[in-house]
Amino acid sequence: MQLIDFIGGYGAWSWMVAGIILLALELVAPGGFLLWMGVAGVVTGLMVLFQPIAWPLQWLIFGLLSLLSIFAWLRWQRGRVVQSDRPYLNRRADRFIGQEGVLTEPLVGGFGRLVLDDTVWRIAGPDLPAGQRIRIIGNEGAVLRIEAI
């Protein structure tokens, strides 16, 4: 009952203060949800400031604005493509696709090894002799798929 009395006594300002508190909490615990609830609180406060609304309807407006803004944010976030300055950061094998090299060891039984940069990679492809020029055409996990050139 104290919360209802507080909202009734201070009206729009209680919503604005609550919204600002939620926005400040977003700085401490980021995640996006408190941000949109804080915006909904401030908007509800502005609505109540210009048009007196009964407190149950105020809560309904706050809840609907919160849910709508959170769902709109999530939908926009999921549809957004994030560009990275390091697109192959966690996909090291993908950055070698298309590169060419020379086998230092023969490929026997469909598997062998290839040195790229400072790493020895396991490679898979047709049986090939040492000295054969190859091209990396794909990968399966940490195994590079190759073809003869």
N, C-alpha and C positions, 0 to 999 in steps of 0.2 A: 504493500500500500504506500510505502514511502516513495517508491519510484513513480507511482501514478500521481501522488501529490506534488512531487518535484516537477514532473512534466506539466501538470496542470498549473502550477505556480509560475514557472518560468517560460512555458510554452516554446516558442520558436528558438529561444536562446539555448534551451537544454539540448535540443536536437543539433544545433550548430556546435556546441561544446562537445557533445558526444561524437559528432563527425570528425572534429579536429583531433580528438583523442584517438579515434580509430586510425586517422591518417598518421599520427605520430607513432602509433604502435606498428604501423606498416614499415616505418624506418627501422624499428628494433627487430621485428620478425618479418622479413620480406617474404612475399609469396603471391601477392596480388589480390587476395580476397579481402583483407582489411582495407586496402585502398578503395575498392569499389563500395564497400559498406560505409566507409567514411564519406565518400562522395554522396551516397544515398542519404546519409544523415544530414549533411549540409543542405542538400536539395530539399529534403523534407522540412528542415528548419526554415528555409526561404519560403516554401509554400505556406507554412503555418504563419509566418510573419506577415504575409500579404493577405491571407484568407484564413480566418479562424476555422479550425477543423477539430472535431471531437477526438480525444486521445485514442480510442480504438481504431479510428480511421487513419490516424497518424502512424500507428504501428503497422497497419496494413500497407500504407503507402511506402513506409521504410522497407518493409519486407519485400514487397514487389520490386521496388527500385533496386534493392540489393541483389535479388535473384536475377533480374533482367540484365543488370550491368555485369554481373559475374559470368552469366552464360554467354553474353555478347563478347566479353573479353576472351573467354576460353575458345569460342568459335573462331574469333579473329586470330588468336595465337596458333591454333592448330593449322589454319590455312596459310600461315605465313612461312615463307622459305627463308631460312637464316643463311646468309652468306658468311663464309669463313675465310680468313686469310691463310689458314692451314687446312685445306679440305681433306688431306690424307693423314692427319695427325694420328688417329687411332686405326688407320687402315694402311699400314706400311706397305703391304704387298701390292696394293692397288696402284701405288705411284710408279711401279716398275712396268706396268702394262704398256706394251708398244716399244719398249727398249730392246736393243739387240746386243748380243754378246757372242763370245766364243767359248765352247766347252773345253775345259781343261782336263776333264775326266770323261770317259765314255758313259753313255746312258744305257744301262743294262737292266732288262726286266721292267722297263717303263719308268724307272726312277733313277735319279742321280743327284749330284750337288753342283751348285754354281755360286761363285763368289761375286757379289754385287756390293759395291762400296766397301764397307768393312764387315759385312755379314755373309755367312755361308747359308745359302737357301737350298732347300730341298726342291727339286724340280721333277715334273712328270711329263711324259710325252713318249713318242716312238723311240725305239732303240737307235742311238746315233753314236758315231765314233768321236773320239777326242779330236778337237780342232774344227769341228763343224760349227758354222755360224747358225745361231738360233735367234728367234724373236719370242718374247714373252707375250702370250695372248690372253692370259687370265690367271686366276688363282682359285684355289679351294682351301680356305683357311690360310695356313702358312706354307702351302705347297704351290709353287708357281707352275702354271701350265705353259708348255713351250711348243714351238713348231720349228722345223728346219727351214732355212732360207735358201 
